[in-house]
Amino acid sequence: MSIADRTPVADVAVIGAGPAGTTVAARLAQLGYRVEMVDRGRARRTHTCEILAAPTLDLLAMTGAERSVLQAGFPAAEAMTVAWEAPRVVRAMPRGSLLVDRHRFDALLLDRALELGVTVTGGNAVRRRRLGSSWEIALDGDRAPVCARFVVDASGRRSNLRHSRPDALLGVTGRWNVALDRPTVVTVDEGWVWAAPGPAPCDGVPWCEVTVFVDPTAWRVLGADPVTRYVRLVEAAGIVSRAARLTGGLTARDATS
């Protein structure tokens, strides 16, 4: 038997184990397909706080994942502060929106996919090729490739399988030892700043996570060192007080849409 004629190990290979990947994998498994998910792991995640809009729970209900999410005790996201080319206003969020810890949220969705029979292969997809009626997904390192009839690329902006990319956007994230009443987004001359309160105090101390989104070229011309650049943009947004302290280091990621 030639390599092009070998039997696929799965009906569908899903690349990426974020919310998109785990949800589509879980749903396909519910429909009776053999699903193999390629998971590069969560170690590289640089941010943790995000708003889960209420309508998303309707999507998660298709796989039954919404039950564990609702039972996880994530705090409600009732409103957010917005200053987008206008004075600051407080906008109500759809009833039922949650402020989630992405590490825990992603783990809950992955657990549900596993419950439904999805199997997981660790590794980073670096290449795909057509082999007869199947696809072979090559992984980094010395990991064996994954072979499936169909492929779903749910790795988002981190995908190594895309052929082109739009203009780049840089996201730089830091954690501050200060409480924040609600999620906040503010524009600055160089981009915009997003801040979210921590879902729960850390060792009894409230905190918030603040990310600046900026064009890489604009980031470089700010001069100084990365921490000074970052603090300068956060202060320009007026989200945290000058008495607030940046704890730990910064993390940067490709935030391109």
Residue pairs with C-beta under 8 A, 6 or more apart in sequence:
2 132
3 131
4 131
4 132
4 134
5 132
6 131
6 134
6 147
8 134
8 135
8 147
8 148
8 149
9 34
9 36
9 146
9 147
9 148
10 33
10 34
10 35
10 36
10 119
10 146
10 147
10 148
10 149
11 28
11 33
11 34
11 35
11 148
11 149
11 150
12 25
12 28
12 33
12 34
12 35
12 36
12 148
12 149
12 150
12 151
12 152
13 35
13 36
13 37
13 38
13 135
13 137
13 146
13 147
13 148
13 150
13 151
13 152
14 21
14 24
14 25
14 28
14 35
14 36
14 37
14 38
14 118
14 151
14 152
14 154
15 21
15 37
15 38
15 125
15 137
15 151
15 152
15 153
15 154
15 155
15 159
15 161
16 37
16 38
16 39
16 40
16 153
16 154
16 155
16 156
16 158
16 159
17 37
17 38
17 39
17 40
17 106
17 110
17 120
18 106
18 154
18 155
18 156
19 105
19 106
19 109
20 154
20 156
21 37
21 39
21 152
21 154
21 155
22 37
22 65
22 106
22 109
22 110
22 112
22 113
22 118
23 59
23 60
23 62
23 63
23 65
23 109
23 113
24 152
24 154
25 35
25 37
25 113
25 118
25 152
26 63
26 65
26 109
26 112
26 113
26 116
26 118
27 62
27 63
28 35
29 35
29 113
29 116
29 117
29 118
30 62
30 63
30 116
35 113
35 117
35 118
35 119
36 118
36 119
36 120
36 121
36 146
36 148
37 113
37 118
37 119
37 120
37 121
38 120
38 121
38 122
38 123
38 124
38 125
38 137
38 139
38 146
39 110
39 120
39 121
39 122
39 123
40 122
40 123
40 124
40 125
40 155
40 158
41 122
42 103
42 106
42 107
45 102
45 103
45 106
46 171
46 173
46 251
46 252
46 253
47 102
47 171
47 173
47 209
47 211
47 251
47 253
48 101
48 102
48 103
48 198
48 209
49 99
49 100
49 101
49 102
49 183
49 196
49 197
49 198
49 199
49 208
49 209
50 99
50 100
50 102
50 105
50 196
51 77
51 80
51 93
51 97
51 98
51 99
51 100
51 183
51 196
52 69
52 74
52 77
52 97
52 98
52 99
52 100
52 105
53 93
53 94
53 97
54 93
54 94
54 95
54 96
54 97
54 98
55 94
57 66
57 69
57 70
57 96
58 66
60 66
60 69
60 109
63 112
63 113
63 116
64 112
65 108
65 109
65 112
68 108
68 111
68 112
69 98
69 100
69 105
69 108
69 109
72 100
72 104
72 105
72 108
74 98
74 99
74 100
74 101
74 105
74 199
75 98
75 99
75 199
75 200
76 96
76 97
76 98
76 99
77 93
77 97
77 98
77 99
77 182
77 183
78 92
78 93
78 97
78 182
79 90
79 91
79 92
79 93
79 182
80 90
80 91
80 93
80 182
80 183
80 184
80 185
81 88
81 89
81 90
81 91
81 181
81 182
81 183
81 184
81 185
81 186
82 88
82 89
82 90
82 91
82 184
82 185
82 186
83 89
83 184
83 185
83 186
83 187
83 237
84 185
84 186
84 187
84 192
85 187
88 186
90 182
99 183
99 196
99 197
99 199
100 199
101 199
101 200
110 120
114 120
121 139
121 143
121 146
122 143
123 139
123 140
123 141
123 143
124 139
124 140
124 160
125 137
125 138
125 139
125 153
125 155
125 160
125 161
126 138
126 139
126 140
126 160
127 137
127 138
127 160
127 161
128 135
128 136
128 137
128 138
128 151
128 161
129 135
129 136
129 138
130 136
131 147
133 149
134 147
134 148
134 149
135 147
135 148
135 149
135 150
135 151
136 145
136 146
136 147
137 145
137 146
137 147
137 148
137 151
138 145
139 145
139 146
153 159
153 161
155 161
157 254
157 255
157 256
157 257
158 254
165 256
166 256
166 257
167 215
167 256
168 215
168 216
168 254
168 256
169 191
169 213
169 214
169 215
169 216
169 254
169 255
169 256
169 257
170 213
170 214
170 215
170 216
170 219
170 252
170 253
170 254
170 255
171 211
171 212
171 213
171 252
171 253
171 254
171 255
172 211
172 212
172 214
172 219
172 226
172 229
172 230
172 250
172 251
172 252
173 209
173 210
173 211
173 250
173 251
173 252
173 253
174 209
174 210
174 211
174 230
174 234
174 246
174 248
174 249
174 250
174 251
175 198
175 207
175 208
175 209
175 210
175 246
175 247
175 248
176 207
176 208
176 209
176 210
176 240
176 244
176 245
176 246
176 247
177 205
177 206
177 207
177 244
177 245
177 247
178 206
178 207
178 208
178 240
178 241
178 243
178 244
178 245
179 197
179 206
179 207
179 208
180 195
180 196
180 197
180 208
180 239
180 240
181 197
182 197
183 194
183 195
183 196
183 197
184 193
184 194
184 195
184 196
184 239
185 192
185 193
185 194
185 195
186 192
186 193
186 237
186 238
186 239
187 193
188 212
188 233
188 236
188 237
189 236
190 212
190 214
190 215
190 218
190 219
190 222
190 233
191 212
191 213
191 214
191 215
191 218
191 233
192 212
192 213
192 237
193 210
193 211
193 212
193 213
193 233
193 234
193 236
193 237
193 239
194 210
194 211
194 213
195 208
195 209
195 210
195 211
195 237
195 239
195 240
196 208
196 209
197 206
197 207
197 208
198 206
198 207
198 208
198 209
201 207
207 247
208 240
210 234
210 239
210 240
211 255
212 230
212 233
212 234
212 237
213 255
214 233
219 229
222 229
222 232
222 233
223 229
224 232
226 250
226 252
227 246
227 250
230 246
230 250
231 246
234 240
235 242
